[in-house]
């Protein structure tokens, strides 16, 4: 019997730690199971068993496993192998993958609890800050550090707390914090004594003097399906019972007290589980049928196929038929989307065809709901199709047959912070390979890498060049804003052309989408006298003005404060907003179109699942005329009645210092344009730009993806960028700019000694300080034929040698594989 277990802990450690398996736990500690272990002096974590063995570590004293959390593993062997690949490829620890992969409800960790010492006496005088904490604790007796921080935000409580612990005024205790708790609900049945018709008749006679109780009992019998079912013990939940207005709560309580009705608690799912009629998928057009046949044929030769179909070419309907094909084979399907906003519309379409076989998994769901989806898949309880965002790749699939990556070009599939900095599209391909599954990449604007791989035979390629049912592609009309302003034709954000077309559309009962990829009211505020611009005190970036809250907000670290009345530099009250975001556009639209029904969809207005659904539902059901939004409105949303799309500043992304700037601009502009004229008539896109002759703008106007692709491919080859080279981005961070620069120079020099001119930098990024940390960047370019594993090993050796130096121990060096 194995005596030791290697445990994965949810902390960024470069290695696993070994714990002893107590005799009473033998047989319970198996790979994938959760166990509680102590780490350090007082911390407790739930870890995942990676493997068991008989090899006792020599370098440290082995602690025993404290307890086993579950009778069965919560992580499968295939998932552990997948975690290993993620950690190796994206250069992070398996513990960081574990932290990202499991819903928080399945992770236990000790939470510091502060306990008030009622017997504390001292001759020393306490400071005001110490008294503030003592007074708070005297009322609460026990609370967490987090609760205390929220209750006393005026100062940093941790150093003050340390002083009080040293004085024995308070105690600290570590307790395990349980995450997930099953939901329970009350259920009601007819009591055993009353499941006799004569006994029940007696009670009805007795209740003649209590007509409300009699009526409530009669209503209950009807709700459970009649007397026969009630006699068989059929139960009804409290939720369902209270939907009946005839049930009087006070009368119902009397029925329970008299022993006529029995009450019990049962565990219930938080997930939508209502029975609904499932309809067959719609028939495909000839073009769609041909595309589906081509995908099947491609899967016979390749494991990965790219479906390149113009906007509104009917890709989703093809996906539905493809999903059916794999479900008939008893396989599971993962349908990945880049944005939570998209799941609202597509959930409705998929639920119609797959009913309760469909599970949804994303961060706008509560953690408890995500735990239930996880357990449903782990225990084979019914979900066969999972619709979700990037974190869905970590779910415990048992028989995965197909992964659909919709809008595969989208940058939202990339996780930036914290580690693991994985790309869900690329990781999905490895996941599929582990399961022997197929991958379909779908998009109207493929990424350079995916189209390059498809053109070169690594992936299959299926193309749809026509819109569904012969609909015309939208007419894209460029408006030269530079020229319009020179001629004094533009008095506001909107060109006369856009205002005119919006007015005409609204008068016909049609809808309008306005796109600006910047939220808030204004990107920055400036003093009209001395040109002072408020900047974040934690980041090297100007503060964005949010008028609704009258706040200046940093979009990098969320630091915020009220808009000052006067300039902090010269005292002048002449503060002016510069530029415009979605909030200002909304204000201007309401002034220009006072009769129109207007809504805004960005991170500020759509913070919750319900907020998303309400905005999209209102627009879909024509309760809104104009929808203003950021890139949320660009991604695959399908609205029948949109005839005009206004792109207010097409130049926004073109000037961004990034080798993907032109690629991303083309994708975003083409996707936004595709929201126009999706049913019945040709749509119109008004594209406002200061440079209508720009090659990217011209390719968007003519919908010429091939021209855009070939131009970009040529430049990528010349300057050694993907798809011809792999990139690894190193971010060097420290709170002292001098220390950070020294560490970055040393790191760059050591890497250059190994990799030569493949190293670029160090250099400061456009925003060189975020959340108090100064940043330096180093880019490593590696030929495709190079060994990724060897490169990463050399890289980590150099990073460890830098961090081993006493002056650089606090320097953070982050590795981002396949960045941007």
C-alpha positions in Angstrom: 0.0 0.0 0.0 1.4 3.4 -1.0 2.3 5.5 2.0 2.9 8.9 0.5 1.0 11.3 -1.8 2.2 14.2 -4.0 -0.3 17.1 -3.5 -1.2 19.9 -5.8 -1.8 23.1 -3.8 -3.5 26.2 -5.2 -0.3 28.3 -4.8 2.4 29.2 -7.3 5.1 26.7 -6.2 7.5 25.3 -8.7 7.1 21.8 -7.3 4.6 19.5 -5.6 4.9 18.6 -1.9 4.7 15.1 -0.5 2.5 14.2 2.5 2.2 11.0 4.5 -1.1 9.0 4.1 -2.4 8.0 7.5 -3.4 4.3 7.8 -7.0 5.1 8.4 -7.1 7.0 5.0 -5.5 4.2 3.0 -7.6 3.5 -0.1 -9.4 6.9 0.2 -6.4 9.0 -1.0 -6.3 8.4 -4.8 -5.3 10.6 -7.7 -7.8 13.4 -8.3 -9.3 13.3 -4.8 -9.4 16.4 -2.5 -7.5 16.3 0.8 -6.9 18.9 3.5 -3.2 19.5 4.3 -1.3 22.0 6.5 1.2 24.2 4.8 3.6 26.5 6.6 3.0 27.1 10.3 -0.7 27.8 10.4 -2.2 27.6 6.9 -4.5 24.8 5.7 -5.4 24.2 2.1 -7.4 21.6 0.2 -5.1 20.0 -2.4 -5.6 17.6 -5.2 -3.8 14.3 -5.0 -1.5 14.1 -8.0 -0.1 10.6 -7.4 0.6 8.1 -4.6 3.9 6.3 -4.0 6.4 4.9 -1.5 9.2 7.4 -1.9 9.8 9.3 1.3 11.3 12.8 0.7 14.7 13.3 2.3 15.0 17.1 2.1 12.1 18.0 4.5 10.0 16.5 7.3 6.8 14.9 5.9 3.5 16.0 7.4 0.4 13.7 7.4 -2.7 14.5 5.4 -5.2 16.1 7.7 -8.4 14.7 6.1 -10.0 13.5 2.9 -12.7 15.8 1.7 -14.6 13.6 -0.8 -15.4 9.9 -1.1 -14.6 10.1 -4.8 -12.1 12.1 -7.0 -13.3 15.5 -8.2 -10.6 15.6 -11.0 -10.1 12.9 -13.6 -6.8 11.4 -14.7 -7.2 13.1 -18.1 -7.6 16.5 -16.4 -4.4 16.0 -14.5 -2.6 15.2 -17.7 -4.1 18.3 -19.3 -3.0 20.4 -16.3 0.5 19.1 -16.8 0.5 20.2 -20.4 -0.9 23.7 -19.6 1.8 24.2 -16.9 4.6 23.0 -19.1 3.6 24.9 -22.3 2.6 28.2 -20.6 5.5 28.1 -18.1 3.6 28.1 -14.8 3.1 25.8 -11.8 0.5 23.1 -11.7 -0.8 24.8 -8.6 -1.7 27.9 -10.7 -3.5 25.7 -13.2 -5.4 24.1 -10.3 -6.4 27.5 -9.0 -7.7 28.5 -12.4 -9.4 25.2 -13.3 -11.5 24.4 -10.3 -14.6 26.5 -9.3 -13.9 28.4 -6.0 -16.5 26.3 -4.3 -14.3 23.2 -4.7 -11.3 24.9 -3.2 -11.0 25.1 0.5 -8.5 27.3 2.3 -7.9 28.6 5.7 -9.3 32.0 6.4 -7.7 34.2 9.1 -10.3 34.9 11.8 -9.6 37.7 14.3 -10.9 37.0 17.8 -11.4 39.7 20.4 -9.7 39.2 23.8 -12.3 40.3 26.3 -9.7 40.0 29.2 -7.2 42.3 27.5 -5.7 45.0 29.9 -2.7 47.2 29.3 -1.0 50.1 30.8 0.2 51.2 27.4 -1.9 53.8 25.5 -3.4 52.6 22.2 -3.3 54.6 19.0 -6.5 55.8 17.3 -6.2 53.1 14.6 -5.8 50.4 17.3 -8.9 51.7 19.2 -10.8 51.7 15.9 -10.0 47.9 15.4 -10.7 47.1 19.1 -14.1 48.9 19.1 -15.1 47.1 15.9 -14.1 43.7 17.3 -15.7 44.3 20.7 -19.0 44.5 18.9 -18.4 41.6 16.4 -16.3 39.3 18.8 -15.0 37.4 15.7 -14.5 38.4 12.1 -12.4 37.7 9.1 -9.5 40.0 8.0 -11.5 40.6 4.7 -14.6 41.8 6.6 -12.6 44.1 8.8 -10.8 45.6 5.8 -14.2 46.4 4.2 -15.6 47.8 7.4 -12.5 50.0 8.1 -11.3 51.3 4.7 -9.7 54.5 6.1 -6.2 52.9 6.7 -4.3 49.6 6.1 -5.4 47.4 9.0 -2.7 44.7 8.7 0.3 46.5 10.4 -2.1 47.8 13.1 -3.5 44.3 13.6 0.1 42.9 13.9 0.7 45.4 16.8 -2.6 44.3 18.5 -1.6 40.6 18.1 1.8 41.3 19.7 0.0 43.0 22.6 -2.4 40.1 22.9 -5.3 42.4 22.5 -6.6 40.1 19.8 -6.0 36.5 18.7 -5.7 35.0 15.2 -7.2 31.7 14.3 -7.1 29.7 11.1 -10.3 28.0 10.1 -11.1 26.0 7.0 -13.5 28.0 4.8 -16.0 25.7 3.0 -16.9 27.0 -0.5 -19.8 25.0 -2.0 -22.9 24.1 -0.1 -25.7 22.2 -1.8 -29.0 24.0 -2.0 -31.9 22.5 -0.1 -35.6 23.2 -0.4 -38.7 22.3 1.5 -41.0 19.7 0.0 -44.5 18.7 1.0 -46.4 15.4 0.8 -49.7 14.1 2.2 -48.9 12.5 5.6 -49.0 8.7 5.8 -52.0 8.8 8.2 -54.0 10.8 5.6 -53.2 8.4 2.7 -56.4 6.6 3.6 -59.5 7.9 1.9 -61.8 7.6 4.9 -59.2 9.4 7.2 -58.8 12.2 4.6 -62.6 12.5 4.3 -62.8 13.0 8.1 -60.2 15.8 7.9 -62.2 17.5 5.2 -65.3 17.4 7.5 -63.3 18.8 10.4 -61.9 21.6 8.2 -65.4 22.9 7.3 -65.0 25.5 10.0 -61.6 26.5 8.6 -62.4 27.2 5.0 -59.0 28.6 4.2 -57.3 25.5 5.4 -59.8 23.3 3.5 -59.2 25.4 0.3 -55.4 25.1 0.7 -55.6 21.3 1.1 -57.8 21.0 -2.0 -55.4 23.2 -4.0 -52.5 21.0 -2.9 -54.2 17.8 -4.0 -54.9 19.4 -7.4 -51.2 20.7 -7.8 -49.7 17.3 -7.1 -51.8 15.7 -9.9 -55.0 14.6 -8.1 -56.0 12.4 -5.2 -54.4 9.2 -6.6 -51.0 10.8 -6.9 -51.3 12.4 -3.4 -52.1 8.9 -1.9 -48.9 7.6 -3.6 -46.8 10.2 -1.8 -46.1 12.6 -4.6 -44.4 15.7 -3.3 -44.3 19.3 -4.3 -41.6 21.9 -3.6 -42.2 25.1 -1.7 -41.4 27.2 -4.8 -44.1 25.5 -6.8 -46.6 25.5 -4.0 -46.4 29.2 -3.4 -47.1 29.9 -7.1 -50.7 29.0 -6.3 -52.5 32.1 -4.9 -55.1 29.8 -3.3 -52.5 28.5 -0.8 -52.6 30.7 2.3 -49.2 30.6 4.3 -50.9 30.7 7.7 -53.5 28.1 6.8 -50.8 25.9 5.3 -48.8 26.0 8.5 -51.9 24.8 10.4 -52.2 21.8 8.0 -48.6 20.9 8.8 -49.1 21.4 12.6 -52.2 19.1 12.4 -50.2 16.3 10.8 -52.2 16.4 7.5 -49.1 17.5 5.5 -45.6 16.3 6.0 -42.6 18.6 5.4 -39.1 17.5 4.5 -35.9 19.1 3.1 -34.3 17.8 -0.1 -31.2 18.8 -2.0 -32.1 20.6 -5.2 -30.1 21.8 -8.2 -29.4 25.5 -8.8 -29.4 24.9 -12.5 -32.4 25.5 -14.8 -34.0 22.1 -15.1 -37.5 22.7 -16.3 -38.9 20.3 -18.8 -39.4 21.9 -22.2 -40.4 20.8 -25.7 -37.3 20.1 -27.9 -37.6 20.8 -31.6 -35.6 19.3 -34.5 -32.9 21.4 -36.1 -34.0 23.5 -39.1 -33.3 22.1 -42.6 -30.0 23.4 -44.1 -29.8 25.3 -47.3 -27.9 23.7 -50.2 -24.9 25.8 -49.5 -25.0 25.0 -45.8 -25.5 21.2 -46.5 -22.5 21.3 -48.8 -20.4 23.0 -46.1 -21.5 20.4 -43.5 -20.6 17.5 -45.8 -17.2 19.2 -46.4 -16.6 19.4 -42.7 -17.4 15.7 -42.2 -15.0 14.9 -45.1 -12.4 17.2 -43.7 -12.7 15.4 -40.3 -11.9 12.2 -42.1 -8.5 13.6 -43.0 -7.8 16.2 -40.3 -8.6 16.6 -36.6 -9.0 20.4 -36.9 -11.0 22.2 -39.5 -11.5 25.9 -40.0 -15.0 27.1 -41.1 -14.5 30.5 -42.7 -18.0 31.9 -43.3 -18.9 35.5 -43.9 -21.2 37.2 -41.2 -24.7 35.8 -41.3 -23.8 32.8 -43.5 -25.6 30.5 -41.1 -22.6 29.0 -39.3 -24.6 28.4 -36.1 -27.2 26.2 -37.8 -24.3 24.1 -39.2 -23.0 23.8 -35.7 -26.3 22.5 -34.4 -26.5 19.8 -37.1 -22.9 18.9 -36.3 -23.6 18.7 -32.5 -26.5 16.3 -33.3 -24.2 14.1 -35.2 -21.9 13.6 -32.3 -24.6 13.3 -29.7 -26.1 10.4 -31.7 -22.7 8.7 -31.3 -22.9 9.1 -27.5 -20.3 11.8 -27.4 -20.1 15.1 -25.5 -19.7 18.5 -27.2 -18.0 21.6 -25.9 -19.1 24.8 -27.6 -16.7 27.7 -26.8 -17.6 31.3 -27.1 -15.2 34.3 -26.5 -17.7 36.5 -24.7 -20.4 36.0 -22.0 -22.7 38.3 -23.9 -22.9 35.8 -26.7 -24.1 33.0 -24.5 -27.5 34.7 -23.9 -28.7 34.5 -27.5 -27.0 31.2 -28.4 -28.4 29.6 -25.2 -31.9 30.2 -26.4 -31.1 28.6 -29.8 -29.4 25.6 -28.4 -31.8 25.0 -25.5 -34.6 24.8 -28.1 -32.9 21.9 -29.7 -31.1 20.2 -26.8 -33.2 21.0 -23.8 -31.7 19.9 -20.5 -28.8 18.2 -22.2 -27.3 21.7 -22.5 -25.2 23.0 -19.6 -23.9 26.6 -19.4 -20.6 27.5 -17.7 -19.2 31.0 -17.3 -18.2 33.5 -14.6 -21.5 35.4 -14.6 -23.0 32.2 -13.0 -22.7 31.9 -9.3 -19.9 29.8 -8.0 -22.4 27.3 -6.6 -23.9 26.9 -10.1 -20.5 26.3 -11.6 -19.8 23.6 -9.0 -23.1 21.9 -10.0 -22.2 21.9 -13.7 -18.8 20.4 -12.7 -20.4 17.7 -10.6 -23.1 17.0 -13.3 -20.3 16.1 -15.8 -18.2 14.3 -13.2 -21.2 12.0 -12.3 -22.7 11.7 -15.8 -26.0 13.3 -14.7 -27.2 14.5 -18.1 -25.2 17.3 -19.6 -24.0 16.4 -23.1 -23.4 19.8 -24.6 -21.5 22.5 -22.7 -21.8 26.1 -23.8 -19.1 28.3 -22.2 -16.2 30.7 -22.3 -12.5 29.9 -22.0 -12.6 28.3 -18.5 -14.9 25.6 -19.8 -11.9 23.7 -21.2 -11.1 22.6 -17.6 -14.4 20.8 -17.0 -14.3 17.0 -16.3 -15.4 15.6 -19.7 -15.7 11.8 -19.9 -16.4 11.2 -23.7 -15.6 14.4 -25.5 -16.2 14.1 -29.3 -16.3 17.6 -30.7 -15.1 21.1 -29.7 -16.5 24.1 -31.5 -14.5 27.3 -31.1 -16.8 30.0 -32.4 -15.3 33.4 -33.3 -11.9 31.7 -33.0 -10.0 34.9 -33.9 -11.2 36.6 -30.7 -8.6 37.9 -28.3 -10.9 37.1 -25.3 -9.9 33.5 -25.6 -6.5 34.5 -24.2 -6.1 34.6 -20.4 -3.7 37.5 -19.5 -3.6 37.6 -15.7 -3.2 35.8 -13.5 -1.3 32.6 -14.6 -1.9 30.3 -16.4 -1.8 32.7 -19.4 -3.3 30.2 -21.7 -5.1 30.6 -25.0 -8.4 28.6 -24.9 -8.5 27.9 -28.6 -5.0 26.4 -28.7 -5.5 24.6 -25.4 -8.8 23.2 -26.8 -6.8 21.5 -29.6 -4.6 19.7 -27.1 -7.7 18.7 -25.0 -9.4 17.3 -28.1 -6.3 15.3 -29.0 -6.3 13.7 -25.5 -9.9 12.7 -26.0 -9.6 11.7 -29.6 -12.1 14.5 -30.5 -12.4 16.8 -33.5 -12.1 20.6 -33.4 -14.1 23.1 -35.6 -12.9 26.7 -35.6 -15.6 29.0 -36.9 -15.3 32.7 -37.8 -15.9 35.3 -40.5 -12.5 36.9 -39.9 -9.9 34.1 -39.2 -6.8 34.8 -37.2 -3.6 34.9 -39.3 -2.3 31.8 -37.7 -5.5 29.7 -38.2 -5.8 30.8 -41.9 -2.1 30.2 -42.5 -2.4 26.6 -41.0 -5.6 25.9 -43.1 -4.0 27.2 -46.3 -0.9 25.1 -45.6 -2.7 21.8 -45.0 -2.3 21.6 -41.2 -6.1 22.2 -40.8 -8.9 21.4 -43.0 -10.6 24.5 -44.7 -14.3 25.0 -45.5 -15.5 28.4 -46.7 -18.9 30.0 -47.0 -18.7 33.1 -49.2 -22.5 33.9 -49.3 -24.9 35.1 -46.6 -27.8 32.8 -45.7 -30.9 32.9 -47.9 -29.2 35.2 -50.4 -29.0 38.2 -48.1 -26.7 40.9 -49.4 -23.6 41.9 -47.5 -24.0 45.4 -45.9 -23.1 48.5 -47.9 -20.2 50.2 -46.1 -20.1 53.9 -46.6 -16.9 55.7 -45.3 -17.2 59.2 -43.9 -14.0 61.4 -43.8 -14.3 63.0 -40.4 -11.1 65.0 -40.9 -12.6 66.6 -44.0 -16.1 67.0 -42.4 -14.5 68.9 -39.4 -12.5 71.1 -41.8 -15.7 72.1 -43.5 -17.4 72.5 -40.1 -20.0 69.9 -41.1 -19.6 67.9 -37.8 -20.9 69.7 -34.8 -20.9 66.6 -32.6 -19.7 63.0 -32.5 -22.0 62.1 -35.4 -21.5 63.0 -39.0 -24.5 64.5 -40.9 -24.6 61.3 -43.0 -24.9 59.1 -39.9 -27.6 61.3 -38.3 -29.7 61.3 -41.4 -29.5 57.5 -41.9 -30.3 56.9 -38.2 -33.3 59.2 -38.4 -34.6 57.4 -41.5 -34.1 53.9 -40.0 -35.9 54.9 -36.7 -38.8 56.4 -38.7 -39.3 53.1 -40.4 -39.3 51.2 -37.1 -35.8 49.8 -37.8 -33.0 49.6 -35.3 -29.5 51.1 -35.0 -26.2 49.9 -33.4 -23.5 52.5 -32.6 -20.0 51.2 -31.9 -17.2 52.8 -29.9 -14.6 50.6 -28.3 -14.1 52.8 -25.3 -16.4 52.9 -22.2 -16.9 55.8 -19.8 -17.8 59.4 -20.7 -14.4 60.7 -21.7 -10.9 59.0 -22.0 -9.4 61.8 -20.0 -9.9 65.3 -18.4 -7.6 68.2 -19.1 -7.1 71.6 -17.6 -7.8 74.3 -20.2 -5.3 76.6 -18.6 -2.2 74.5 -17.9 -3.0 71.2 -19.7 -2.8 69.2 -16.4 -4.3 65.7 -16.9 -5.4 63.7 -13.8 -3.5 60.4 -13.7 -3.9 57.3 -11.6 -1.6 57.3 -8.5 -1.0 53.6 -9.0 -0.6 53.4 -12.8 1.1 55.6 -15.5 -2.3 56.2 -17.2 -4.8 59.0 -17.4 -8.1 58.5 -15.5 -11.3 57.9 -17.5 -14.2 60.2 -16.6 -17.5 58.4 -15.8 -20.2 61.1 -15.7 -23.0 59.0 -14.2 -20.9 58.6 -11.0 -19.0 61.9 -11.4 -15.9 59.8 -10.9 -12.5 59.5 -12.4 -11.7 55.8 -12.8 -8.5 53.9 -13.7 -9.4 51.1 -16.1 -6.3 49.2 -15.2 -6.4 49.0 -11.4 -10.0 50.4 -10.7 -8.7 53.2 -8.5 -11.3 56.0 -8.4 -12.0 59.4 -6.9 -14.5 62.2 -7.5 -13.9 64.6 -10.3 -12.2 67.6 -8.7 -13.7 71.1 -8.9 -10.4 72.7 -9.8 -7.1 71.8 -11.4 -4.7 70.3 -8.9 -1.8 72.0 -10.7 -2.9 75.6 -11.2 -6.2 75.8 -9.3 -8.2 76.8 -12.4 -11.8 75.5 -12.6 -11.4 75.1 -16.4 -11.4 71.3 -16.5 -12.5 70.0 -19.9 -13.4 66.4 -21.0 -11.4 65.2 -24.0 -12.5 62.4 -26.5 -15.6 60.3 -26.0 -16.7 57.0 -24.7 -20.0 55.1 -24.8 -21.4 57.1 -21.9 -21.0 60.4 -23.8 -22.4 58.9 -27.0 -25.5 57.8 -25.0 -25.9 61.4 -23.8 -25.5 62.9 -27.3 -27.9 60.3 -28.8 -30.6 61.2 -26.3 -30.2 64.9 -27.2 -30.2 64.2 -30.9 -33.1 61.7 -30.8 -35.2 62.5 -27.7 -38.0 60.2 -28.9 -35.8 57.2 -29.4 -35.5 54.3 -26.9 -31.8 54.0 -26.1 -29.5 51.6 -24.2 -25.8 51.2 -23.6 -24.0 47.8 -23.4 -20.5 47.9 -21.9 -18.8 46.6 -18.8 -20.5 49.3 -16.7 -24.1 48.5 -17.7 -23.8 44.8 -18.1 -22.0 43.6 -14.9 -24.3 40.7 -14.2 -25.9 37.8 -16.1 -29.4 39.4 -15.7 -28.2 42.8 -17.0 -26.7 41.2 -20.1 -29.9 39.3 -20.8 -32.2 42.3 -20.2 -30.3 44.6 -22.7 -30.0 41.9 -25.4 -33.6 40.8 -24.8 -35.0 44.3 -25.0 -33.1 45.0 -28.2 -34.1 41.6 -29.7 -37.8 42.3 -28.9 -37.7 45.8 -30.4 -38.2 47.5 -27.1 -35.1 49.6 -28.0 -34.3 51.6 -31.1 -30.6 52.4 -30.6 -28.0 50.2 -28.9 -24.6 51.8 -28.1 -21.8 49.5 -27.2 -18.2 48.5 -27.1 -16.8 45.3 -28.7 -19.5 43.4 -26.8 -21.9 44.3 -29.7 -19.5 43.0 -32.4 -19.3 39.3 -31.5 -21.8 37.2 -33.3 -25.0 38.8 -31.9 -27.9 38.3 -34.4 -30.6 41.0 -34.5 -33.2 40.8 -37.3 -34.2 44.4 -37.5 -30.8 46.3 -37.5 -30.6 48.3 -40.7 -27.9 50.8 -39.7 -24.6 50.4 -37.9 -22.5 53.4 -37.0 -18.7 52.9 -36.4 -17.9 56.2 -34.7 -14.1 56.1 -34.7 -12.6 53.4 -37.0 -9.1 54.7 -36.4 -9.0 53.8 -32.7 -7.1 50.6 -32.9 -5.1 51.2 -36.1 -2.6 53.4 -34.3 -2.0 51.0 -31.4 1.7 50.0 -31.0 1.1 46.2 -31.5 2.0 44.1 -34.5 -1.6 42.8 -34.5 -3.1 46.2 -34.6 -4.2 46.0 -38.3 -5.4 42.4 -38.0 -7.5 43.2 -34.9 -8.9 46.4 -36.5 -10.0 44.5 -39.6 -11.6 41.8 -37.5 -13.4 44.2 -35.2 -14.6 46.5 -38.0 -15.8 43.6 -40.2 -17.6 41.9 -37.3 -19.4 45.1 -36.3 -20.4 45.7 -39.9 -21.8 42.3 -40.0 -24.5 43.2 -37.5 -26.3 45.3 -40.2 -29.0 43.9 -42.5 -29.0 40.4 -41.3 -32.6 39.7 -42.3 -34.8 40.8 -45.2 -32.8 43.8 -46.6 -29.3 45.0 -47.2 -27.9 46.9 -44.3 -25.9 50.1 -44.2 -22.7 50.8 -42.3 -21.5 54.3 -41.7 -17.8 54.1 -41.1 -16.4 57.3 -39.6 -12.6 57.6 -40.2 -10.0 60.3 -40.6 -8.2 58.2 -43.2 -10.6 56.5 -45.7 -7.7 55.5 -47.9 -6.0 53.3 -45.2 -5.5 49.8 -46.6 -7.3 48.2 -43.6 -10.3 50.5 -44.1 -10.4 49.7 -47.8 -10.3 46.0 -47.1 -13.2 46.3 -44.7 -15.2 48.3 -47.2 -14.7 45.8 -50.0 -14.9 42.8 -47.5 -11.6 41.6 -49.0 -10.2 39.3 -46.3 -7.7 37.7 -48.7 -6.1 41.1 -49.6 -5.8 41.9 -45.9 -4.3 38.4 -45.1 -1.7 38.5 -47.8 -0.5 42.0 -46.9 -0.2 41.1 -43.3 1.4 37.7 -44.0 4.1 39.4 -46.0 4.9 41.8 -43.2 4.9 39.1 -40.6 7.5 37.1 -42.5 9.8 40.1 -43.0 9.7 41.2 -39.3 9.7 37.6 -37.8 6.3 37.5 -36.2 3.7 34.7 -36.0 2.7 32.5 -37.8 6.4 32.2 -38.8 7.9 32.6 -35.3 6.7 31.9 -31.8 6.8 34.7 -29.3 7.4 34.6 -25.6 6.9 37.9 -23.6 8.7 38.5 -20.4 7.3 41.2 -18.0 9.7 42.4 -15.3 8.0 44.2 -12.4 9.1 45.9 -9.3 7.9 48.9 -7.2 11.3 50.6 -7.6 11.9 51.8 -11.1 15.7 51.7 -10.7 15.8 48.2 -9.3 13.4 47.1 -12.0 15.4 48.5 -14.8 18.6 46.9 -13.5 17.0 43.5 -13.2 15.5 43.8 -16.8 18.9 44.8 -18.3 20.6 41.9 -16.5 17.9 39.5 -17.7 18.1 40.8 -21.2 21.9 40.5 -21.3 21.9 36.9 -20.0 19.2 35.9 -22.5 21.0 37.6 -25.3 24.1 35.5 -24.5 22.0 32.4 -25.1 19.5 33.4 -27.8 21.4 36.2 -29.6 19.3 38.6 -31.8 16.1 36.6 -31.0 15.9 38.9 -27.9 14.2 42.3 -28.2 14.4 44.7 -25.2 14.2 45.4 -22.4 12.0 48.4 -23.1 9.1 50.2 -21.4 5.6 49.3 -22.7 3.3 52.2 -23.6 1.9 52.0 -20.0 5.0 51.4 -17.9 3.4 51.4 -14.4 0.3 49.5 -13.4 -1.0 49.0 -9.8 2.2 50.5 -8.3 4.6 48.2 -10.3 7.0 49.5 -12.9 7.2 47.3 -16.0 9.9 46.4 -18.5 9.3 44.1 -21.4 11.5 41.6 -23.2 10.3 39.7 -26.2 11.9 36.4 -27.3 11.3 35.3 -31.0 11.8 31.6 -31.6 11.7 29.8 -35.0 8.9 27.4 -35.4 11.4 24.5 -35.8 13.0 25.3 -32.4 12.3 23.0 -29.4 9.8 24.9 -27.1 10.6 22.7 -24.1 14.4 23.4 -24.5 13.8 27.1 -24.9 11.6 27.2 -21.8 14.1 25.3 -19.7 16.9 27.7 -20.6 14.5 30.6 -19.9 13.6 29.4 -16.4 17.3 28.8 -15.5 18.1 32.4 -16.3 15.0 33.7 -14.5 15.8 31.7 -11.4 19.4 33.0 -11.5 18.1 36.6 -11.5 15.6 36.0 -8.7 18.4 34.3 -6.6 20.3 37.5 -6.4 19.5 39.3 -3.0 18.8 42.7 -4.7 16.3 41.1 -7.2 14.4 38.7 -4.9 11.3 40.9 -4.9 11.4 41.4 -8.7 8.5 39.6 -10.4 9.2 38.0 -13.8 6.1 36.8 -15.6 6.3 34.6 -18.7 3.6 34.9 -21.3 3.8 32.3 -24.1 2.1 33.2 -27.4 1.2 36.7 -26.0 -0.9 39.5 -27.5 
